[in-house]
Amino acid sequence: MGSRRAVAGRRKTRPALVGGVVAVVVGAGAGAWALYGSGAAAEETGRTTSEAAEEKAPAGPLTAAEVTTAAQRFLTAWQRGDVAAAAAATDDAEAATALLTGWTKDAHVTDATLTPGTPAGAKVPFSVKATVAYGGGAQDGTQQDATGQSTSPQATSPQGEAVSKPLAYDSALTVVRRAGDGAPLVDWHAAVVHPELKDGDTLVTGEAGTPPVKALDRDGGEITAATYPSLGTVLDGLREKYGKKAGGTAGIELRVVRGTESKAAKASDKTLLELSEGTPGTVRTTLDPGLQAAAEQQVADKARASVVLLRASTGEILAVANGGHGFNTAFQGSLAPGSTMKVVTASLLIEKGLASADKQHPCPKYFSYGGWKFQNDDEFEIKNGTFKASFARSCNTAFISQAPKLDNDDLTEQAQQVFGLSRNDWAIGVPSFDGSVPVQSAAPMAASLIGQGGVRMNPLNMASVSATVRTGTFHQPYLVAPSVDGRRTAKASRTMSASTLGQLRELMSYTATSGTAAEAMAGVSGQVGAKTGSAEVDGQDKPNGWFTAYRDDLAAAGVVQQGGHGGDTAGPIVAALLKAGG
């Protein structure tokens, strides 16, 4: 999209959307009202800025009438194409003006019908039905028909033909009081216009920035979001990375173009509506169709579950699935990993001579460090127990008690140098987060030893940790073979000693057979190892449940957010995939 100057302020401008469209809510109820595209009724719902300032809104909670009136004012103005009036009905007129102007000028949306639903407190759902029309006319903004009403511009498609398709989706708005005079206004966020938008994103219709791709599994079968519902974001990432390299040609589409904030979060542009097909190029991935289907099945009824399965000896990603399809938590999540991080910490303690698998190791009920008092789940203790027993039962104080003997950067260096984490240099073929183990001090440093504090991971990272333990060497995970585009994969600067590696495998094996992971891993044969985790998160009633494990040449990890104990929630998902791997 070319550069354009946003219209600032709240002065009236010529409407940019077709007027004369009427949307009437069928049925009765407190949240039902009619929207009028033009005429006296529409004029009565709008107010100028000065009029709004003169009307002192009451303080306190919003009334149902205030919510209904504020939402009606905004939706009516938006529907009839009065950008200035619609923007003035929000608490951020400048941002609203820019996005609502782009709705017609850049996204080429016309004939919109906005139908409100029943409010729930200050939130008002509404549906959008419109047409996206492209081709056959000028591209420089709105134009008028014979009656003087504004219409959506139509631009020339690459084939020289006009194309159009209906657009339908649901959205919602929230009404808030404006600071100062308390006036009810729409709380402006880009998601009001479309739920796929983040603040700073824009909508654009035109020739696709990148041609489509036909993604293939390792056996050559086509991968589609219809077959594998949780791979939608992965397919978006593949297109963004390989669309121009795979030999395809672009079509015409309505898409979300990510802004600065979304790009910082490594979000890919997203196609919302395809008006004309391009010619896709092909990209082969490492996904195994049978294992991918198994992963999809495991998370299908768990909205906040995510899982990744790797080939440990190579780093090939064999399956990835997310129960919630809007964000790829498995690759891009940034969550405290809880006690699964003890795998990395245990390797550090063993290397430094602060712990040994079969030697006695403290596991008191409590341990204080840096002004914080740490405790074990249910305040248990292990008297005269070994480090292996503490690891298998996930004793927090066994790790926290070693904090006074560690330097602040010890865990960070162990994660980076041995496990390849927290360096922001993974290149898996689609956007990913490589984990974060920041240098901390005092109590936060102690908390990081048990996967809390500032430590952040996702299932891809923790599957890689298990793979490193299984093989003894970090192999950066990848979804597309590096040979496809000649990219360099991340490397770890060193490996664990043979003694450390042997003890770490012993700890994970014992946990899988006799510790907190035993129930989930029952029936998983071969060379196995596992670690459970539960990560406390502020504001959640239940912790996030984590589980990471390996079996022979397979390594996997999963998380169920707000699920509870990892052995009960994420454990069965991970174990099922390890079994499915044969």
Secondary structure as a PSIPRED ss2 file (coil, helix, strand):
# PSIPRED VFORMAT (PSIPRED V4.0)

   1 M C   1.000  0.000  0.000
   2 G C   1.000  0.000  0.000
   3 S C   1.000  0.000  0.000
   4 R C   1.000  0.000  0.000
   5 R C   1.000  0.000  0.000
   6 A C   1.000  0.000  0.000
   7 V C   1.000  0.000  0.000
   8 A C   1.000  0.000  0.000
   9 G C   1.000  0.000  0.000
  10 R C   1.000  0.000  0.000
  11 R C   1.000  0.000  0.000
  12 K C   1.000  0.000  0.000
  13 T C   1.000  0.000  0.000
  14 R C   1.000  0.000  0.000
  15 P C   1.000  0.000  0.000
  16 A C   1.000  0.000  0.000
  17 L C   1.000  0.000  0.000
  18 V C   1.000  0.000  0.000
  19 G C   1.000  0.000  0.000
  20 G C   1.000  0.000  0.000
  21 V C   1.000  0.000  0.000
  22 V C   1.000  0.000  0.000
  23 A E   0.000  0.000  1.000
  24 V E   0.000  0.000  1.000
  25 V C   1.000  0.000  0.000
  26 V C   1.000  0.000  0.000
  27 G C   1.000  0.000  0.000
  28 A C   1.000  0.000  0.000
  29 G C   1.000  0.000  0.000
  30 A C   1.000  0.000  0.000
  31 G C   1.000  0.000  0.000
  32 A C   1.000  0.000  0.000
  33 W C   1.000  0.000  0.000
  34 A E   0.000  0.000  1.000
  35 L E   0.000  0.000  1.000
  36 Y C   1.000  0.000  0.000
  37 G C   1.000  0.000  0.000
  38 S C   1.000  0.000  0.000
  39 G C   1.000  0.000  0.000
  40 A H   0.000  1.000  0.000
  41 A H   0.000  1.000  0.000
  42 A H   0.000  1.000  0.000
  43 E H   0.000  1.000  0.000
  44 E H   0.000  1.000  0.000
  45 T H   0.000  1.000  0.000
  46 G C   1.000  0.000  0.000
  47 R C   1.000  0.000  0.000
  48 T C   1.000  0.000  0.000
  49 T H   0.000  1.000  0.000
  50 S H   0.000  1.000  0.000
  51 E H   0.000  1.000  0.000
  52 A H   0.000  1.000  0.000
  53 A H   0.000  1.000  0.000
  54 E H   0.000  1.000  0.000
  55 E C   1.000  0.000  0.000
  56 K C   1.000  0.000  0.000
  57 A C   1.000  0.000  0.000
  58 P C   1.000  0.000  0.000
  59 A C   1.000  0.000  0.000
  60 G C   1.000  0.000  0.000
  61 P C   1.000  0.000  0.000
  62 L C   1.000  0.000  0.000
  63 T C   1.000  0.000  0.000
  64 A H   0.000  1.000  0.000
  65 A H   0.000  1.000  0.000
  66 E H   0.000  1.000  0.000
  67 V H   0.000  1.000  0.000
  68 T H   0.000  1.000  0.000
  69 T H   0.000  1.000  0.000
  70 A H   0.000  1.000  0.000
  71 A H   0.000  1.000  0.000
  72 Q H   0.000  1.000  0.000
  73 R H   0.000  1.000  0.000
  74 F H   0.000  1.000  0.000
  75 L H   0.000  1.000  0.000
  76 T H   0.000  1.000  0.000
  77 A H   0.000  1.000  0.000
  78 W H   0.000  1.000  0.000
  79 Q H   0.000  1.000  0.000
  80 R C   1.000  0.000  0.000
  81 G C   1.000  0.000  0.000
  82 D C   1.000  0.000  0.000
  83 V H   0.000  1.000  0.000
  84 A H   0.000  1.000  0.000
  85 A H   0.000  1.000  0.000
  86 A H   0.000  1.000  0.000
  87 A H   0.000  1.000  0.000
  88 A H   0.000  1.000  0.000
  89 A C   1.000  0.000  0.000
  90 T E   0.000  0.000  1.000
  91 D C   1.000  0.000  0.000
  92 D C   1.000  0.000  0.000
  93 A H   0.000  1.000  0.000
  94 E H   0.000  1.000  0.000
  95 A H   0.000  1.000  0.000
  96 A H   0.000  1.000  0.000
  97 T H   0.000  1.000  0.000
  98 A H   0.000  1.000  0.000
  99 L H   0.000  1.000  0.000
 100 L H   0.000  1.000  0.000
 101 T H   0.000  1.000  0.000
 102 G H   0.000  1.000  0.000
 103 W H   0.000  1.000  0.000
 104 T H   0.000  1.000  0.000
 105 K H   0.000  1.000  0.000
 106 D C   1.000  0.000  0.000
 107 A C   1.000  0.000  0.000
 108 H C   1.000  0.000  0.000
 109 V E   0.000  0.000  1.000
 110 T E   0.000  0.000  1.000
 111 D E   0.000  0.000  1.000
 112 A E   0.000  0.000  1.000
 113 T E   0.000  0.000  1.000
 114 L E   0.000  0.000  1.000
 115 T E   0.000  0.000  1.000
 116 P E   0.000  0.000  1.000
 117 G C   1.000  0.000  0.000
 118 T C   1.000  0.000  0.000
 119 P C   1.000  0.000  0.000
 120 A E   0.000  0.000  1.000
 121 G C   1.000  0.000  0.000
 122 A C   1.000  0.000  0.000
 123 K E   0.000  0.000  1.000
 124 V E   0.000  0.000  1.000
 125 P E   0.000  0.000  1.000
 126 F E   0.000  0.000  1.000
 127 S E   0.000  0.000  1.000
 128 V E   0.000  0.000  1.000
 129 K E   0.000  0.000  1.000
 130 A E   0.000  0.000  1.000
 131 T E   0.000  0.000  1.000
 132 V E   0.000  0.000  1.000
 133 A E   0.000  0.000  1.000
 134 Y E   0.000  0.000  1.000
 135 G C   1.000  0.000  0.000
 136 G C   1.000  0.000  0.000
 137 G C   1.000  0.000  0.000
 138 A C   1.000  0.000  0.000
 139 Q C   1.000  0.000  0.000
 140 D C   1.000  0.000  0.000
 141 G C   1.000  0.000  0.000
 142 T C   1.000  0.000  0.000
 143 Q E   0.000  0.000  1.000
 144 Q E   0.000  0.000  1.000
 145 D C   1.000  0.000  0.000
 146 A C   1.000  0.000  0.000
 147 T C   1.000  0.000  0.000
 148 G C   1.000  0.000  0.000
 149 Q C   1.000  0.000  0.000
 150 S E   0.000  0.000  1.000
 151 T E   0.000  0.000  1.000
 152 S C   1.000  0.000  0.000
 153 P C   1.000  0.000  0.000
 154 Q C   1.000  0.000  0.000
 155 A C   1.000  0.000  0.000
 156 T C   1.000  0.000  0.000
 157 S C   1.000  0.000  0.000
 158 P C   1.000  0.000  0.000
 159 Q C   1.000  0.000  0.000
 160 G C   1.000  0.000  0.000
 161 E C   1.000  0.000  0.000
 162 A C   1.000  0.000  0.000
 163 V E   0.000  0.000  1.000
 164 S E   0.000  0.000  1.000
 165 K E   0.000  0.000  1.000
 166 P E   0.000  0.000  1.000
 167 L E   0.000  0.000  1.000
 168 A E   0.000  0.000  1.000
 169 Y E   0.000  0.000  1.000
 170 D E   0.000  0.000  1.000
 171 S E   0.000  0.000  1.000
 172 A E   0.000  0.000  1.000
 173 L E   0.000  0.000  1.000
 174 T E   0.000  0.000  1.000
 175 V E   0.000  0.000  1.000
 176 V E   0.000  0.000  1.000
 177 R E   0.000  0.000  1.000
 178 R C   1.000  0.000  0.000
 179 A C   1.000  0.000  0.000
 180 G C   1.000  0.000  0.000
 181 D C   1.000  0.000  0.000
 182 G C   1.000  0.000  0.000
 183 A C   1.000  0.000  0.000
 184 P E   0.000  0.000  1.000
 185 L E   0.000  0.000  1.000
 186 V E   0.000  0.000  1.000
 187 D C   1.000  0.000  0.000
 188 W C   1.000  0.000  0.000
 189 H C   1.000  0.000  0.000
 190 A H   0.000  1.000  0.000
 191 A H   0.000  1.000  0.000
 192 V H   0.000  1.000  0.000
 193 V C   1.000  0.000  0.000
 194 H C   1.000  0.000  0.000
 195 P C   1.000  0.000  0.000
 196 E C   1.000  0.000  0.000
 197 L C   1.000  0.000  0.000
 198 K C   1.000  0.000  0.000
 199 D C   1.000  0.000  0.000
 200 G C   1.000  0.000  0.000
 201 D C   1.000  0.000  0.000
 202 T E   0.000  0.000  1.000
 203 L E   0.000  0.000  1.000
 204 V E   0.000  0.000  1.000
 205 T E   0.000  0.000  1.000
 206 G E   0.000  0.000  1.000
 207 E E   0.000  0.000  1.000
 208 A C   1.000  0.000  0.000
 209 G C   1.000  0.000  0.000
 210 T C   1.000  0.000  0.000
 211 P C   1.000  0.000  0.000
 212 P C   1.000  0.000  0.000
 213 V E   0.000  0.000  1.000
 214 K E   0.000  0.000  1.000
 215 A E   0.000  0.000  1.000
 216 L E   0.000  0.000  1.000
 217 D C   1.000  0.000  0.000
 218 R C   1.000  0.000  0.000
 219 D C   1.000  0.000  0.000
 220 G C   1.000  0.000  0.000
 221 G C   1.000  0.000  0.000
 222 E E   0.000  0.000  1.000
 223 I C   1.000  0.000  0.000
 224 T C   1.000  0.000  0.000
 225 A C   1.000  0.000  0.000
 226 A C   1.000  0.000  0.000
 227 T C   1.000  0.000  0.000
 228 Y C   1.000  0.000  0.000
 229 P H   0.000  1.000  0.000
 230 S H   0.000  1.000  0.000
 231 L H   0.000  1.000  0.000
 232 G H   0.000  1.000  0.000
 233 T H   0.000  1.000  0.000
 234 V H   0.000  1.000  0.000
 235 L H   0.000  1.000  0.000
 236 D H   0.000  1.000  0.000
 237 G H   0.000  1.000  0.000
 238 L H   0.000  1.000  0.000
 239 R H   0.000  1.000  0.000
 240 E H   0.000  1.000  0.000
 241 K H   0.000  1.000  0.000
 242 Y H   0.000  1.000  0.000
 243 G C   1.000  0.000  0.000
 244 K C   1.000  0.000  0.000
 245 K C   1.000  0.000  0.000
 246 A C   1.000  0.000  0.000
 247 G C   1.000  0.000  0.000
 248 G C   1.000  0.000  0.000
 249 T E   0.000  0.000  1.000
 250 A C   1.000  0.000  0.000
 251 G C   1.000  0.000  0.000
 252 I E   0.000  0.000  1.000
 253 E E   0.000  0.000  1.000
 254 L E   0.000  0.000  1.000
 255 R E   0.000  0.000  1.000
 256 V E   0.000  0.000  1.000
 257 V E   0.000  0.000  1.000
 258 R C   1.000  0.000  0.000
 259 G C   1.000  0.000  0.000
 260 T H   0.000  1.000  0.000
 261 E H   0.000  1.000  0.000
 262 S H   0.000  1.000  0.000
 263 K H   0.000  1.000  0.000
 264 A H   0.000  1.000  0.000
 265 A C   1.000  0.000  0.000
 266 K C   1.000  0.000  0.000
 267 A C   1.000  0.000  0.000
 268 S C   1.000  0.000  0.000
 269 D C   1.000  0.000  0.000
 270 K E   0.000  0.000  1.000
 271 T E   0.000  0.000  1.000
 272 L E   0.000  0.000  1.000
 273 L E   0.000  0.000  1.000
 274 E E   0.000  0.000  1.000
 275 L E   0.000  0.000  1.000
 276 S E   0.000  0.000  1.000
 277 E C   1.000  0.000  0.000
 278 G C   1.000  0.000  0.000
 279 T E   0.000  0.000  1.000
 280 P C   1.000  0.000  0.000
 281 G E   0.000  0.000  1.000
 282 T E   0.000  0.000  1.000
 283 V E   0.000  0.000  1.000
 284 R E   0.000  0.000  1.000
 285 T C   1.000  0.000  0.000
 286 T C   1.000  0.000  0.000
 287 L C   1.000  0.000  0.000
 288 D C   1.000  0.000  0.000
 289 P H   0.000  1.000  0.000
 290 G H   0.000  1.000  0.000
 291 L H   0.000  1.000  0.000
 292 Q H   0.000  1.000  0.000
 293 A H   0.000  1.000  0.000
 294 A H   0.000  1.000  0.000
 295 A H   0.000  1.000  0.000
 296 E H   0.000  1.000  0.000
 297 Q H   0.000  1.000  0.000
 298 Q H   0.000  1.000  0.000
 299 V H   0.000  1.000  0.000
 300 A C   1.000  0.000  0.000
 301 D C   1.000  0.000  0.000
 302 K C   1.000  0.000  0.000
 303 A C   1.000  0.000  0.000
 304 R C   1.000  0.000  0.000
 305 A E   0.000  0.000  1.000
 306 S E   0.000  0.000  1.000
 307 V E   0.000  0.000  1.000
 308 V E   0.000  0.000  1.000
 309 L E   0.000  0.000  1.000
 310 L E   0.000  0.000  1.000
 311 R E   0.000  0.000  1.000
 312 A C   1.000  0.000  0.000
 313 S C   1.000  0.000  0.000
 314 T C   1.000  0.000  0.000
 315 G C   1.000  0.000  0.000
 316 E E   0.000  0.000  1.000
 317 I E   0.000  0.000  1.000
 318 L E   0.000  0.000  1.000
 319 A E   0.000  0.000  1.000
 320 V E   0.000  0.000  1.000
 321 A E   0.000  0.000  1.000
 322 N E   0.000  0.000  1.000
 323 G C   1.000  0.000  0.000
 324 G C   1.000  0.000  0.000
 325 H C   1.000  0.000  0.000
 326 G C   1.000  0.000  0.000
 327 F C   1.000  0.000  0.000
 328 N C   1.000  0.000  0.000
 329 T H   0.000  1.000  0.000
 330 A H   0.000  1.000  0.000
 331 F H   0.000  1.000  0.000
 332 Q H   0.000  1.000  0.000
 333 G C   1.000  0.000  0.000
 334 S C   1.000  0.000  0.000
 335 L E   0.000  0.000  1.000
 336 A C   1.000  0.000  0.000
 337 P C   1.000  0.000  0.000
 338 G H   0.000  1.000  0.000
 339 S H   0.000  1.000  0.000
 340 T H   0.000  1.000  0.000
 341 M H   0.000  1.000  0.000
 342 K H   0.000  1.000  0.000
 343 V H   0.000  1.000  0.000
 344 V H   0.000  1.000  0.000
 345 T H   0.000  1.000  0.000
 346 A H   0.000  1.000  0.000
 347 S H   0.000  1.000  0.000
 348 L H   0.000  1.000  0.000
 349 L H   0.000  1.000  0.000
 350 I H   0.000  1.000  0.000
 351 E H   0.000  1.000  0.000
 352 K C   1.000  0.000  0.000
 353 G C   1.000  0.000  0.000
 354 L C   1.000  0.000  0.000
 355 A C   1.000  0.000  0.000
 356 S C   1.000  0.000  0.000
 357 A C   1.000  0.000  0.000
 358 D C   1.000  0.000  0.000
 359 K C   1.000  0.000  0.000
 360 Q E   0.000  0.000  1.000
 361 H C   1.000  0.000  0.000
 362 P C   1.000  0.000  0.000
 363 C E   0.000  0.000  1.000
 364 P C   1.000  0.000  0.000
 365 K C   1.000  0.000  0.000
 366 Y E   0.000  0.000  1.000
 367 F E   0.000  0.000  1.000
 368 S E   0.000  0.000  1.000
 369 Y E   0.000  0.000  1.000
 370 G C   1.000  0.000  0.000
 371 G C   1.000  0.000  0.000
 372 W E   0.000  0.000  1.000
 373 K E   0.000  0.000  1.000
 374 F E   0.000  0.000  1.000
 375 Q E   0.000  0.000  1.000
 376 N C   1.000  0.000  0.000
 377 D H   0.000  1.000  0.000
 378 D H   0.000  1.000  0.000
 379 E H   0.000  1.000  0.000
 380 F C   1.000  0.000  0.000
 381 E C   1.000  0.000  0.000
 382 I E   0.000  0.000  1.000
 383 K C   1.000  0.000  0.000
 384 N C   1.000  0.000  0.000
 385 G C   1.000  0.000  0.000
 386 T E   0.000  0.000  1.000
 387 F H   0.000  1.000  0.000
 388 K H   0.000  1.000  0.000
 389 A H   0.000  1.000  0.000
 390 S H   0.000  1.000  0.000
 391 F H   0.000  1.000  0.000
 392 A H   0.000  1.000  0.000
 393 R H   0.000  1.000  0.000
 394 S C   1.000  0.000  0.000
 395 C C   1.000  0.000  0.000
 396 N H   0.000  1.000  0.000
 397 T H   0.000  1.000  0.000
 398 A H   0.000  1.000  0.000
 399 F H   0.000  1.000  0.000
 400 I H   0.000  1.000  0.000
 401 S C   1.000  0.000  0.000
 402 Q C   1.000  0.000  0.000
 403 A H   0.000  1.000  0.000
 404 P H   0.000  1.000  0.000
 405 K H   0.000  1.000  0.000
 406 L C   1.000  0.000  0.000
 407 D C   1.000  0.000  0.000
 408 N C   1.000  0.000  0.000
 409 D C   1.000  0.000  0.000
 410 D H   0.000  1.000  0.000
 411 L H   0.000  1.000  0.000
 412 T H   0.000  1.000  0.000
 413 E H   0.000  1.000  0.000
 414 Q H   0.000  1.000  0.000
 415 A H   0.000  1.000  0.000
 416 Q H   0.000  1.000  0.000
 417 Q H   0.000  1.000  0.000
 418 V C   1.000  0.000  0.000
 419 F C   1.000  0.000  0.000
 420 G C   1.000  0.000  0.000
 421 L C   1.000  0.000  0.000
 422 S C   1.000  0.000  0.000
 423 R C   1.000  0.000  0.000
 424 N C   1.000  0.000  0.000
 425 D C   1.000  0.000  0.000
 426 W C   1.000  0.000  0.000
 427 A C   1.000  0.000  0.000
 428 I C   1.000  0.000  0.000
 429 G C   1.000  0.000  0.000
 430 V C   1.000  0.000  0.000
 431 P C   1.000  0.000  0.000
 432 S C   1.000  0.000  0.000
 433 F C   1.000  0.000  0.000
 434 D C   1.000  0.000  0.000
 435 G C   1.000  0.000  0.000
 436 S E   0.000  0.000  1.000
 437 V C   1.000  0.000  0.000
 438 P C   1.000  0.000  0.000
 439 V C   1.000  0.000  0.000
 440 Q C   1.000  0.000  0.000
 441 S C   1.000  0.000  0.000
 442 A H   0.000  1.000  0.000
 443 A H   0.000  1.000  0.000
 444 P H   0.000  1.000  0.000
 445 M H   0.000  1.000  0.000
 446 A H   0.000  1.000  0.000
 447 A H   0.000  1.000  0.000
 448 S H   0.000  1.000  0.000
 449 L C   1.000  0.000  0.000
 450 I C   1.000  0.000  0.000
 451 G C   1.000  0.000  0.000
 452 Q C   1.000  0.000  0.000
 453 G C   1.000  0.000  0.000
 454 G C   1.000  0.000  0.000
 455 V C   1.000  0.000  0.000
 456 R E   0.000  0.000  1.000
 457 M E   0.000  0.000  1.000
 458 N C   1.000  0.000  0.000
 459 P H   0.000  1.000  0.000
 460 L H   0.000  1.000  0.000
 461 N H   0.000  1.000  0.000
 462 M H   0.000  1.000  0.000
 463 A H   0.000  1.000  0.000
 464 S H   0.000  1.000  0.000
 465 V H   0.000  1.000  0.000
 466 S H   0.000  1.000  0.000
 467 A H   0.000  1.000  0.000
 468 T H   0.000  1.000  0.000
 469 V H   0.000  1.000  0.000
 470 R H   0.000  1.000  0.000
 471 T H   0.000  1.000  0.000
 472 G C   1.000  0.000  0.000
 473 T C   1.000  0.000  0.000
 474 F C   1.000  0.000  0.000
 475 H C   1.000  0.000  0.000
 476 Q C   1.000  0.000  0.000
 477 P C   1.000  0.000  0.000
 478 Y E   0.000  0.000  1.000
 479 L C   1.000  0.000  0.000
 480 V C   1.000  0.000  0.000
 481 A C   1.000  0.000  0.000
 482 P H   0.000  1.000  0.000
 483 S H   0.000  1.000  0.000
 484 V H   0.000  1.000  0.000
 485 D C   1.000  0.000  0.000
 486 G C   1.000  0.000  0.000
 487 R C   1.000  0.000  0.000
 488 R C   1.000  0.000  0.000
 489 T C   1.000  0.000  0.000
 490 A C   1.000  0.000  0.000
 491 K C   1.000  0.000  0.000
 492 A C   1.000  0.000  0.000
 493 S C   1.000  0.000  0.000
 494 R C   1.000  0.000  0.000
 495 T C   1.000  0.000  0.000
 496 M C   1.000  0.000  0.000
 497 S C   1.000  0.000  0.000
 498 A H   0.000  1.000  0.000
 499 S H   0.000  1.000  0.000
 500 T H   0.000  1.000  0.000
 501 L H   0.000  1.000  0.000
 502 G H   0.000  1.000  0.000
 503 Q H   0.000  1.000  0.000
 504 L H   0.000  1.000  0.000
 505 R H   0.000  1.000  0.000
 506 E H   0.000  1.000  0.000
 507 L H   0.000  1.000  0.000
 508 M H   0.000  1.000  0.000
 509 S H   0.000  1.000  0.000
 510 Y H   0.000  1.000  0.000
 511 T H   0.000  1.000  0.000
 512 A H   0.000  1.000  0.000
 513 T H   0.000  1.000  0.000
 514 S H   0.000  1.000  0.000
 515 G C   1.000  0.000  0.000
 516 T C   1.000  0.000  0.000
 517 A C   1.000  0.000  0.000
 518 A H   0.000  1.000  0.000
 519 E H   0.000  1.000  0.000
 520 A H   0.000  1.000  0.000
 521 M H   0.000  1.000  0.000
 522 A C   1.000  0.000  0.000
 523 G C   1.000  0.000  0.000
 524 V C   1.000  0.000  0.000
 525 S C   1.000  0.000  0.000
 526 G C   1.000  0.000  0.000
 527 Q C   1.000  0.000  0.000
 528 V E   0.000  0.000  1.000
 529 G E   0.000  0.000  1.000
 530 A E   0.000  0.000  1.000
 531 K E   0.000  0.000  1.000
 532 T E   0.000  0.000  1.000
 533 G E   0.000  0.000  1.000
 534 S E   0.000  0.000  1.000
 535 A E   0.000  0.000  1.000
 536 E C   1.000  0.000  0.000
 537 V C   1.000  0.000  0.000
 538 D C   1.000  0.000  0.000
 539 G C   1.000  0.000  0.000
 540 Q C   1.000  0.000  0.000
 541 D C   1.000  0.000  0.000
 542 K C   1.000  0.000  0.000
 543 P C   1.000  0.000  0.000
 544 N E   0.000  0.000  1.000
 545 G E   0.000  0.000  1.000
 546 W E   0.000  0.000  1.000
 547 F E   0.000  0.000  1.000
 548 T E   0.000  0.000  1.000
 549 A E   0.000  0.000  1.000
 550 Y E   0.000  0.000  1.000
 551 R E   0.000  0.000  1.000
 552 D C   1.000  0.000  0.000
 553 D C   1.000  0.000  0.000
 554 L E   0.000  0.000  1.000
 555 A E   0.000  0.000  1.000
 556 A E   0.000  0.000  1.000
 557 A E   0.000  0.000  1.000
 558 G E   0.000  0.000  1.000
 559 V E   0.000  0.000  1.000
 560 V E   0.000  0.000  1.000
 561 Q C   1.000  0.000  0.000
 562 Q C   1.000  0.000  0.000
 563 G C   1.000  0.000  0.000
 564 G C   1.000  0.000  0.000
 565 H C   1.000  0.000  0.000
 566 G C   1.000  0.000  0.000
 567 G C   1.000  0.000  0.000
 568 D C   1.000  0.000  0.000
 569 T C   1.000  0.000  0.000
 570 A H   0.000  1.000  0.000
 571 G H   0.000  1.000  0.000
 572 P H   0.000  1.000  0.000
 573 I H   0.000  1.000  0.000
 574 V H   0.000  1.000  0.000
 575 A H   0.000  1.000  0.000
 576 A H   0.000  1.000  0.000
 577 L H   0.000  1.000  0.000
 578 L H   0.000  1.000  0.000
 579 K H   0.000  1.000  0.000
 580 A H   0.000  1.000  0.000
 581 G C   1.000  0.000  0.000
 582 G C   1.000  0.000  0.000
